[in-house]
Amino acid sequence: MAGPYRCSHCTRTFKMPAHLARHQSSHKAKKPAAKTGKGVGRSSGRVAGINLSAVSLEDLSRIIQAARDEASRRIAELQKAMG
């Protein structure tokens, strides 16, 4: 059952404008290298609101390192508070 919101880049339609907006951002995203092997054709999905197929490995590495740094900072604060 198609909705009233049609993508201007392809033939997909959506029931909700937010879903259309999310889909349209995929047309603008940097395309990853061709995939081969197990899982080909599957959507890479999202983690914590990040479209993983649109993130370069360098950016993903920076995001992971920032999360590690933040976790370490919070652990140090908790240890200090506990005495």
C-alpha positions as CSV (number, residue, x, y, z in Angstrom):
1,M,0.0,0.0,0.0
2,A,1.7,3.1,-1.2
3,G,1.5,6.4,0.6
4,P,1.1,10.0,-0.7
5,Y,4.8,10.9,-0.3
6,R,6.9,10.0,-3.4
7,C,10.6,10.2,-3.7
8,S,11.7,12.6,-6.4
9,H,14.9,10.6,-7.1
10,C,13.3,7.1,-7.5
11,T,9.9,5.3,-7.5
12,R,9.6,4.7,-3.8
13,T,6.6,6.0,-1.9
14,F,6.1,6.5,1.9
15,K,3.1,7.0,4.2
16,M,5.0,9.4,6.4
17,P,7.0,12.5,5.4
18,A,9.7,11.7,8.0
19,H,10.3,8.3,6.3
20,L,10.5,10.0,2.9
21,A,13.1,12.5,4.3
22,R,15.2,9.7,5.8
23,H,15.1,7.8,2.5
24,Q,16.0,10.9,0.4
25,S,19.1,11.5,2.5
26,S,20.3,8.1,1.3
27,H,20.4,9.5,-2.3
28,K,22.8,12.2,-1.1
29,A,25.1,9.9,1.0
30,K,28.5,8.9,-0.1
31,K,28.2,5.4,-1.7
32,P,30.4,2.7,-0.2
33,A,32.7,0.5,-2.3
34,A,31.0,-2.5,-4.0
35,K,30.1,-5.2,-1.6
36,T,30.9,-8.9,-2.1
37,G,30.4,-12.0,-0.2
38,K,28.0,-12.9,2.6
39,G,25.2,-10.4,3.3
40,V,25.3,-8.7,-0.1
41,G,22.2,-6.7,-0.7
42,R,21.3,-6.3,3.0
43,S,20.8,-2.8,4.4
44,S,23.6,-1.7,6.7
45,G,21.1,0.0,9.0
46,R,21.7,2.6,11.6
47,V,23.5,2.7,15.0
48,A,22.7,5.5,17.4
49,G,21.1,7.5,14.6
50,I,24.1,7.2,12.4
51,N,23.6,5.9,8.8
52,L,26.6,3.6,8.7
53,S,26.6,3.3,4.9
54,A,27.1,7.1,4.7
55,V,30.1,7.3,7.1
56,S,33.7,6.9,6.0
57,L,35.9,4.6,8.0
58,E,38.0,7.5,9.1
59,D,34.9,9.3,10.5
60,L,33.6,6.1,12.1
61,S,37.0,5.6,13.7
62,R,36.9,9.2,15.1
63,I,33.3,8.6,16.4
64,I,34.4,5.4,18.2
65,Q,37.5,7.1,19.7
66,A,35.4,10.0,21.0
67,A,33.0,7.6,22.6
68,R,35.9,5.7,24.3
69,D,37.4,9.0,25.5
70,E,34.0,10.1,26.9
71,A,33.5,6.7,28.6
72,S,37.0,6.9,30.2
73,R,36.3,10.4,31.4
74,R,33.0,9.4,33.0
75,I,34.6,6.3,34.7
76,A,37.3,8.5,36.1
77,E,34.7,10.9,37.5
78,L,32.8,8.1,39.1
79,Q,35.9,6.6,40.6
80,K,36.9,10.0,42.0
81,A,33.4,10.5,43.4
82,M,33.4,7.1,45.1
83,G,36.7,8.0,46.9
